Every structure is written in C-alpha cells, then in structure tokens.
Amino acid sequence: MDRFGDEMRTASFNYRLILACLFILACLCVLIPGAMFAQATDSPGKGKPASLPVAPPKLSPDARYKTDILLVIAHPDDDLAVDAYLAKAIDEGKRVSAIFMTRGRAGQNFVGNEQGLALADERELEARRAMAFLGITDVWFLNGPDHPGPDVLHSLELWGDGPALSRVVRLVRLTRPEVVITMLPDYVVGENHTNHQAAGVIATEAFDLAGDPLAFPEQVEAPRNHLDFEQYGEGLRPWQAKKIYYFSDSLYTDFYKGIGPKYSTQGVSVARGKSYAQIAYDAAGYYETQGVQVGMMPYYKKPIYLILGKSLVGGTPTGDIFQDITAAPIAYVRARGYEPPVRPALSVELGGPWAFYNLFWPAHNIERLSRLFSPQAICLSGQPPLWVPILIHNNTDTAERVSLRSTLPAGWTEAPGPMIYPVGAHGSYPVTLYVSCPKTQKVTWKTLTWRAETKGGNSASVKLRVNWMKLEDFLTAMNSQ
C-alpha cells in the first residue's frame, strides 16, 4: 500500500513539474519578444528611442537598357532612312535602341526563294547584323503582320492596336528614352506604307502613355519578391520621354523646311574614318534580301530630314534633337485626348485614314502635322482605281437626304457617280468611291472636289489633291528617293 502511495505521489509531483515547465515556457514566449522590442526601441540606460532597422535600398531600373534614342519602325531596312544620323549620334556618345513592329515576312527576296516566315527569319537576322554594325545591340521585334496597302487602320486592325501598344509602352518604360524617332503618321504620296504609318501611330501613343501609371498598370506594379519565381507585377516605372520626331516615306521633301532639324550625311566619323553616308551604305549591305545597296549610294548621300512632333522641354523646331534635354527625368505630361469636333449643320470630309488623322493629331498635341500639306493621294494611269472614302455628317435634329456630286478633271471617272444619301439626325454616312484616271505623259497634280447639298440649302465640300503619273514614273521616283 505504501509502495502504491509512493508511486502516486511521484506521478503527481511529475505532473505538477510538467505543468510548471509549461507555464514558465509560456511566460518566456510572451516576455522575450517584448524585451527584444524594448531593447530595439530604447537606448540602454537612457530610455530614449533608438533608430529602427533600415530597409534595403530600393532597386533602381536596370541601367543596362537605358537609352537616349528609341527608334520605332515597321520593317527590317526602314532604319536605312536615318542610319547615317544614328551613326553620328552613336559617335557622339548617345545610346540607341530599336523596335521593329514586324519581321518583314511579306517582302521580296533578291537572293533566294525563301518567303513568309522563312523570309522573316532571314530579315530579322539581317536587321540584327545591320544594327550591330552601327553599334545598336538592344533590338526588339514585335512580330506584327507585314502587309502592303495605304490605310493605317488596316494595320492597326491586323496588329491589334491594344496588344501592340502595350508592348511598345513596356519597352519605352524599360529603355527610358530621352527621344523617340519614328515614322510619320500621315497619308502621303510615296510608298505610303500602312505599316509605316501604324508604327508612327503606336509610337506616338506610347510616348503619351508610358508616363501614365494607369496605362497598362500591371507593368508598373512592384513584384512581391523579385527573387522568387512566377511573380506578377512587372516592376517597371512610368517614364515620360521628352521629344518625338518623325521621318517620312514621301516622294516629296518640300514640306520639311522649317519643321525639324536637317542633318548632313557628309560628315566623317572619326571612329571609323568614313562618311556617315558610307556607314549607312555599308549597313544597307546587310539587307541582302531587299537589294537596297546596289546603285543606292546617291540616296545615302542625301541629307536626313526629321519632323518635330512635339517637345516637352522647349527648344526650336530646327534645333538639334537633344537641344534643351538634360539627364534629369521629367514629370508626366498628359496629352489632350479626344475632343468631339464642333460641326456645322452639314459637313463632309475625307474618311478612312484622313478622318482618323484629323482626330488623332489634336488628341496627341501634334496638330502641327495637319499643316504640313493638304490631303493628298496618288493615281497611277492604267492601274487599279484610287480609293476615296468620304464621310457626310448631319448635325441637325432631323434626318436629311444629302446629294453628293464630284468635280473631276477631264477624262477622269468615279464609281458610283452622283447619288443621294440618307443621313440620320446627328448621324454620319460613310461613302466609298473609286476614281480612275486616264493615261498621262507627265507627272502633274490635279484637284478633285466633292460637294454635298440638302434640299434645305445647306452645303459643304471637300477637296483632294492627286498626284497623277504613270507607274513607270512612280517606280523611277521611288528608286531615286
């Protein structure tokens, strides 16, 4: 019995001992963190707050990709129009990066049978080699469809305006350019390539949106842990470029005067011991599939004209593109954005790309482009007719029957001819016309006019200047640009 009682007392003692240990452990769990916190916030013996622990410094944007000039163009070989200037800028210590919106899959091939994606693979390599020859190593290809035509809206549709814009905004934020150089967003007489125009449109939109944190906000969201895998949030920062310049594939250069800088290609590169024209010519040699070097030296000797789209830091239109640019970043500058135009009771305008640009330019504060030249197009005798879209606007509270008649040069025809169009109240009617021009022996300009009228006496008109020439003359002019 005593033995049994001893065992019970021993068990009871052990049980109380375990409870005591657990109690002491619980107290330590509460007291030790509190003591550590007090030690972190109180200076020993003085009772004064000490400094909190310092977080690691915020990571800076990746300096490897910072650039001075970001070139945004459509195809491999479009760079040749400005390569002489880029070579000069690189000699002066400027960093240059490039974005090609397409890989050139629809181009011709002067050296082999490769077409389609195979040709695109070749042309991408040609462009990378040409860029590397100039000293440009940061080059991106966005793989947009390459296709001919004059209508910028066709390219924006096929590229996917939103996805394409998102990618260019991302690259502006990554490269943080001071200056963007791109292709003229306008309808011109010349090659007038839809992809060229679209590159200029996307680049302009990206110039205006890259500094806006609400534009593609996932790009500027900080990742939770940049050392972990599969993080969301791209960790970029908003960036506002300072100037945007354009160059054109127009046959004519008279409109360049006074609207941007002009750069001679005859200067000699100290680093290479040859003229910038020769450097551009040598770069063209990498584009073998396009045959853009043979017999083209006179082209590369011509001066390079740039058109100032806008500057957010001042300077003069014809000054150097880095005039008034400093290394300090600038704050985001909001573009005007779309504002509904004020229209009279009846108005008529050229539709399609012309109507688009009439809204696009003021929305992006580049309305100076509307003053370069009046609306123009080209008609080649014996070739498919010229497409002319027209928009009739009725800005009244009642529906109208609007007659549309044309005044064309002798021998010119259009289909369909004069017609009455029903236009709803505060509505518009899109008209599609096709204009054919007769044979001609010389290059000349003609003016075509369309006049809209209502029974109530309202009237409006629109004009289009048309460059009239033979196909052979056009090809000769293109090859001698």
C-alpha positions in Angstrom: 0.0 0.0 0.0 2.8 2.4 0.9 4.6 1.5 -2.3 1.4 2.3 -4.3 1.0 5.6 -2.4 4.7 6.5 -3.1 4.1 5.9 -6.9 1.0 8.1 -6.8 2.8 10.9 -5.1 5.7 10.6 -7.5 3.3 10.7 -10.5 1.5 13.7 -9.0 4.8 15.5 -8.5 5.9 14.8 -12.0 2.6 16.1 -13.4 2.9 19.3 -11.4 6.5 19.7 -12.6 5.4 19.4 -16.2 2.7 22.0 -15.7 5.2 24.3 -14.1 7.6 23.9 -17.0 4.8 24.6 -19.5 3.8 27.7 -17.5 7.4 29.0 -17.5 7.8 28.3 -21.2 4.6 30.2 -22.0 5.8 33.2 -19.9 9.1 33.2 -21.8 7.2 33.2 -25.1 5.5 36.4 -24.0 8.3 38.2 -22.2 11.2 37.6 -24.5 9.7 39.3 -27.7 8.6 42.2 -25.5 12.1 42.5 -24.1 13.6 42.4 -27.6 11.2 45.1 -28.8 12.0 47.2 -25.8 15.7 46.7 -26.5 15.2 47.8 -30.1 13.3 50.9 -29.2 15.1 52.0 -26.0 18.7 53.1 -25.7 20.3 51.1 -22.8 20.3 53.2 -19.7 18.9 56.3 -21.2 15.3 55.5 -22.0 15.5 57.2 -25.4 14.2 55.8 -28.7 16.9 54.2 -30.9 16.8 54.1 -34.8 14.6 51.5 -36.4 16.2 48.9 -38.6 16.8 50.3 -42.1 15.2 48.5 -45.1 17.4 47.6 -48.0 17.6 50.3 -50.7 15.0 50.3 -53.5 16.3 48.6 -56.6 17.0 51.1 -59.5 15.7 50.5 -63.0 18.1 48.2 -65.0 20.8 50.6 -66.3 21.8 48.2 -69.0 18.8 49.1 -71.1 18.7 52.9 -70.6 18.8 54.6 -74.0 18.9 58.1 -75.4 17.1 57.4 -78.7 14.4 54.8 -79.2 13.8 54.1 -82.9 10.3 52.7 -83.6 9.9 51.5 -87.2 7.9 48.9 -89.2 10.2 46.7 -91.2 13.8 45.5 -91.3 15.5 48.1 -93.6 13.3 51.0 -92.6 16.2 52.2 -90.4 18.2 53.0 -93.5 16.4 56.3 -93.9 18.0 57.5 -90.7 21.1 55.2 -90.2 23.5 58.0 -91.1 22.1 60.2 -88.3 22.1 57.3 -85.9 25.8 56.5 -86.6 26.6 60.2 -85.9 24.6 60.2 -82.7 26.4 57.0 -81.5 29.8 58.7 -82.3 28.7 61.5 -80.0 28.1 59.0 -77.2 24.4 58.6 -77.5 22.8 55.2 -76.8 20.3 53.9 -79.4 17.8 51.1 -79.2 15.3 49.9 -81.8 11.9 48.3 -82.1 10.8 46.7 -85.3 7.0 46.3 -85.4 7.2 43.5 -88.0 9.8 40.9 -89.2 9.2 41.7 -92.8 7.6 38.4 -93.9 5.8 39.9 -96.9 8.8 41.4 -98.5 10.5 40.4 -101.7 13.7 38.3 -101.8 16.5 39.2 -104.2 18.8 36.4 -103.1 16.7 33.3 -102.6 13.3 31.6 -102.7 12.6 32.0 -99.0 9.2 33.6 -98.3 6.8 34.0 -95.5 8.2 33.0 -92.1 11.4 31.8 -93.6 12.0 35.2 -95.1 11.0 36.8 -91.8 13.7 34.8 -90.1 16.3 35.9 -92.6 15.2 39.6 -92.4 15.3 39.6 -88.6 18.9 38.4 -88.7 19.8 40.9 -91.4 18.4 43.7 -89.3 20.2 42.5 -86.1 23.5 42.4 -88.1 22.9 45.9 -89.6 22.1 47.3 -86.2 25.1 45.7 -84.6 27.3 47.1 -87.3 26.0 50.6 -86.4 26.6 49.8 -82.7 23.0 49.1 -81.7 22.6 45.9 -79.7 19.2 46.4 -77.9 16.8 45.5 -80.7 13.2 44.1 -80.3 10.9 42.5 -83.0 7.2 42.5 -82.2 6.1 40.2 -85.0 3.2 42.2 -86.3 1.7 41.1 -89.6 3.6 42.6 -92.6 1.2 43.6 -95.4 1.0 46.3 -98.1 -1.5 49.0 -98.6 -2.1 52.7 -97.8 -4.7 52.6 -95.0 -3.2 52.8 -91.5 -6.5 51.5 -90.0 -5.8 48.2 -91.7 -2.5 47.7 -89.9 -3.9 48.7 -86.6 -6.7 46.1 -87.0 -4.3 43.3 -88.0 -1.6 44.2 -85.4 -4.2 44.5 -82.6 -3.8 48.1 -81.6 -4.1 47.4 -77.9 -1.6 44.5 -77.6 0.9 46.2 -79.9 0.6 49.4 -77.9 1.1 47.5 -74.6 4.3 46.1 -75.9 5.7 49.4 -77.1 4.7 51.1 -73.8 6.5 48.3 -71.9 9.7 48.9 -74.0 9.6 52.7 -73.5 9.4 52.1 -69.7 12.2 49.6 -69.9 14.6 51.7 -72.1 13.6 55.1 -70.7 14.5 57.1 -73.9 15.0 60.8 -74.0 13.9 61.0 -77.6 11.7 58.8 -79.8 12.2 58.7 -83.5 9.5 57.0 -85.6 7.7 57.2 -89.0 5.3 59.9 -90.0 1.7 59.2 -89.1 0.1 60.7 -92.2 -1.2 59.7 -95.6 1.4 60.8 -98.2 2.3 60.5 -101.9 5.1 58.0 -101.9 5.5 54.5 -100.6 2.8 55.5 -98.1 3.0 52.1 -96.4 0.2 51.2 -94.0 2.8 49.6 -91.6 5.0 52.7 -91.7 2.0 54.9 -90.7 1.0 52.4 -88.0 4.5 52.4 -86.4 4.2 56.1 -86.1 0.7 55.9 -84.6 1.7 53.3 -82.0 5.0 55.1 -81.1 3.1 58.4 -80.6 0.5 56.7 -78.4 3.3 55.0 -76.4 5.1 58.4 -76.0 2.0 59.8 -74.4 1.0 56.8 -72.2 4.3 55.4 -70.9 4.4 58.0 -68.1 0.8 57.4 -67.1 0.6 54.8 -64.3 -3.0 54.0 -65.2 -1.9 52.9 -68.7 -1.2 49.1 -68.5 -0.8 49.3 -64.7 0.4 45.7 -64.4 3.6 46.9 -65.9 4.4 49.3 -63.1 3.1 47.1 -60.2 6.0 46.1 -58.0 6.6 42.3 -57.6 6.1 40.7 -54.2 9.6 39.2 -54.2 11.8 39.8 -57.2 14.0 36.8 -56.2 11.0 34.4 -56.4 9.6 32.6 -59.4 6.4 33.4 -61.3 5.8 36.8 -59.8 3.0 39.0 -61.0 3.7 42.7 -61.4 6.4 43.6 -63.9 8.3 46.1 -61.7 8.8 48.8 -64.3 8.3 52.5 -63.7 6.3 55.2 -65.6 8.5 57.1 -68.0 8.0 60.3 -69.9 10.1 60.8 -73.0 10.9 64.4 -73.8 10.7 64.7 -77.6 9.3 62.8 -80.5 10.4 63.1 -84.2 9.2 61.7 -87.4 10.6 60.8 -90.8 8.6 60.1 -93.9 8.4 57.8 -97.0 7.0 60.6 -99.1 8.3 61.2 -102.6 8.5 64.9 -101.8 10.5 66.8 -99.2 9.5 70.4 -99.7 7.2 70.3 -96.6 10.2 69.5 -94.4 11.5 73.1 -94.4 11.4 74.8 -91.0 9.6 71.9 -89.2 12.6 69.9 -87.9 16.4 69.5 -87.9 18.4 68.7 -91.1 21.5 66.5 -90.8 24.2 66.3 -93.4 25.5 62.8 -94.1 28.8 64.1 -95.5 30.5 64.4 -92.1 33.3 62.0 -91.4 33.2 59.6 -88.4 36.4 59.9 -86.5 36.0 56.4 -85.1 35.5 54.8 -88.5 37.4 57.1 -90.8 34.5 57.3 -93.3 31.5 59.4 -94.0 28.2 58.8 -92.3 26.7 58.3 -95.8 29.2 55.5 -96.4 28.4 54.0 -93.0 24.7 53.9 -93.9 25.5 52.4 -97.3 27.6 49.7 -95.6 24.8 49.0 -93.2 22.4 48.5 -96.2 24.7 45.7 -97.3 23.4 43.5 -94.6 19.9 43.7 -96.1 20.7 41.4 -99.0 17.2 40.0 -99.5 15.9 43.6 -100.1 18.6 44.7 -102.6 18.8 48.1 -101.0 22.5 48.7 -101.6 23.3 48.2 -105.2 23.3 51.6 -107.0 21.9 53.4 -104.0 24.9 55.5 -102.8 23.3 58.7 -104.0 20.3 58.0 -101.7 22.6 57.7 -98.7 24.4 61.0 -99.5 21.2 63.0 -99.2 20.6 65.0 -96.0 18.3 63.5 -93.4 15.2 65.5 -92.5 13.3 65.0 -89.3 10.0 66.4 -88.3 9.5 67.6 -84.8 6.2 66.1 -83.5 6.4 67.8 -80.1 8.9 68.7 -77.4 8.0 68.7 -73.7 11.2 70.6 -72.8 11.3 73.5 -75.2 13.8 74.2 -77.9 13.3 75.2 -81.5 11.8 73.0 -84.3 15.0 73.1 -86.3 17.4 72.7 -83.4 19.4 69.6 -82.6 17.1 66.8 -81.3 19.0 67.0 -77.9 18.6 70.7 -77.6 17.4 71.6 -74.1 17.4 67.9 -73.0 19.1 67.2 -69.7 19.7 63.9 -67.8 17.0 64.7 -65.3 13.7 62.9 -65.7 10.6 65.0 -66.3 7.1 64.6 -64.9 4.3 63.0 -66.9 2.6 65.4 -69.3 -0.9 64.4 -70.2 -1.9 64.6 -73.9 -5.1 66.5 -74.7 -7.0 63.4 -75.7 -10.1 63.1 -77.9 -12.4 66.0 -78.0 -15.6 65.8 -80.2 -15.3 68.2 -83.1 -17.7 71.0 -83.5 -19.5 70.6 -86.8 -22.0 72.8 -88.7 -25.4 71.6 -89.7 -23.9 69.8 -92.8 -20.3 68.8 -93.3 -18.3 66.5 -95.5 -14.8 65.2 -95.1 -12.4 62.6 -96.4 -13.0 59.4 -94.5 -10.7 56.4 -93.6 -7.2 57.4 -92.7 -7.8 61.1 -93.3 -10.7 61.3 -90.9 -8.7 59.3 -88.4 -5.7 61.6 -88.5 -7.9 64.7 -88.2 -8.9 63.3 -84.7 -5.5 61.7 -83.9 -3.3 64.7 -84.3 -5.0 67.1 -81.9 -5.6 64.3 -79.4 -1.9 63.9 -79.1 -0.9 67.6 -79.3 0.8 67.1 -82.7 -1.7 69.1 -84.8 1.3 70.8 -86.4 1.2 67.7 -88.7 -2.1 68.9 -90.2 -0.3 71.9 -91.6 2.4 70.1 -93.5 0.3 69.7 -96.6 -3.3 69.5 -97.7 -4.9 66.0 -98.1 -3.2 64.1 -101.0 -3.1 60.8 -102.8 -1.7 59.3 -106.0 -3.5 58.0 -109.1 -1.5 55.8 -111.5 -2.8 55.7 -115.0 -3.7 52.2 -116.2 -3.6 50.9 -112.6 -6.5 50.0 -110.2 -8.6 53.0 -109.3 -7.9 55.3 -106.4 -10.0 54.6 -103.3 -11.6 57.7 -101.9 -13.7 57.3 -98.7 -16.0 60.2 -97.8 -18.0 60.9 -94.6 -21.2 63.0 -94.7 -22.2 64.4 -91.3 -25.7 65.7 -90.5 -25.6 67.7 -87.3 -29.3 68.6 -87.2 -32.2 67.2 -85.2 -33.9 65.7 -88.4 -32.9 63.2 -90.9 -31.6 64.6 -94.2 -31.4 63.4 -97.8 -28.0 64.6 -99.0 -26.8 64.7 -102.6 -23.1 64.2 -103.3 -21.6 65.3 -106.6 -18.0 65.5 -107.8 -16.0 67.8 -109.9 -13.2 65.8 -111.7 -10.6 66.6 -114.3 -11.5 65.9 -117.9 -11.3 62.2 -118.7 -11.5 61.1 -115.0 -14.3 58.9 -113.8 -15.7 57.7 -110.5 -17.9 54.9 -109.3 -20.5 55.2 -108.1 -21.5 58.6 -109.6 -23.6 61.3 -108.1 -26.1 59.9 -105.6 -28.5 60.9 -102.8 -27.6 59.5 -99.3 -30.0 59.3 -96.4 -28.2 60.6 -93.3 -29.9 60.3 -89.9 -30.2 63.1 -87.3 -26.8 63.8 -85.7 -25.5 60.9 -87.8 -22.9 60.2 -90.5 -22.9 58.3 -93.7 -19.7 56.6 -95.0 -19.4 56.7 -98.8 -16.9 54.6 -100.7 -15.8 55.9 -104.1 -13.3 54.6 -106.7 -11.7 57.2 -109.0 -9.9 56.2 -112.3 -7.5 58.5 -114.1 -6.7 58.3 -117.8 -3.3 57.9 -119.4 -0.8 60.7 -118.9 2.7 61.5 -120.3 3.8 63.7 -117.4 3.7 63.9 -113.7 1.2 66.5 -112.6 -1.2 67.4 -109.7 -4.9 67.6 -110.0 -7.6 68.7 -107.5 -10.8 66.7 -107.1 -13.8 68.2 -105.3 -16.9 66.7 -103.8 -19.9 68.8 -102.9 -22.8 67.8 -100.6 -26.2 69.6 -100.5 -29.5 69.3 -98.8 -32.9 70.4 -100.0 -32.9 73.0 -97.2 -30.0 74.7 -98.8 -27.1 73.5 -96.6 -24.0 72.7 -98.5 -20.4 71.6 -97.8 -17.4 70.5 -99.9 -14.1 68.7 -99.6 -11.0 68.6 -101.8 -8.3 66.1 -102.5 -5.0 66.8 -104.3 -4.0 63.9 -106.5 -0.5 63.3 -108.0 -1.2 61.9 -111.5 1.5 59.9 -113.1 2.5 56.7 -114.9 3.5 53.6 -113.0 7.0 53.7 -114.6 7.5 57.3 -113.4 6.4 56.4 -109.9 8.8 53.5 -109.7 11.6 55.7 -111.0 10.8 58.3 -108.4 10.7 55.7 -105.6 14.1 54.3 -106.6 15.7 57.7 -106.7 14.4 58.9 -103.4 
